[in-house]
């Protein structure tokens, strides 16, 4: 199946916390980056999500927030991956920012051109890619 979501990370599930309505799925990428996804309990059961199982975490580029610089902001977003910008492609309104995480994963973010200018984003910059757990879709074979 071909999917339009640009970010497709192969992971191994390391923990599943089941709640009354939602479950929190924690997984590691091949490079060791840790990501969390929130799914319904029904999806957890239907997909038979459990520790040790391989999965794919999918999320669209517009759902990735880019932060630059050291700050003391505390965010509610569970996924905050450090990395370096590998490409900045500006369009008419938005730009695509490609990031290689510390664990070696490649991510794409879509941000406004004004954000590129305001943050002075450039190739080689160290950034944090932020993805809310609720924005991740979990797939299994």
Buried (B, 14 or more C-beta within 10 A) or exposed (E): EEEEBBBEBEBEBBEBEEEEEBBBBBBBBEEEBBBBBBBEEEBBEEBEBEEEBEBBBBBBBEBBBBBBEEEEEEEEBBBBBBBBBBEBEBEEEBBBBBBBBEBEBBBBBBBEEEBBEEBEBEEEBEBBBBBBBBBBBBEEE
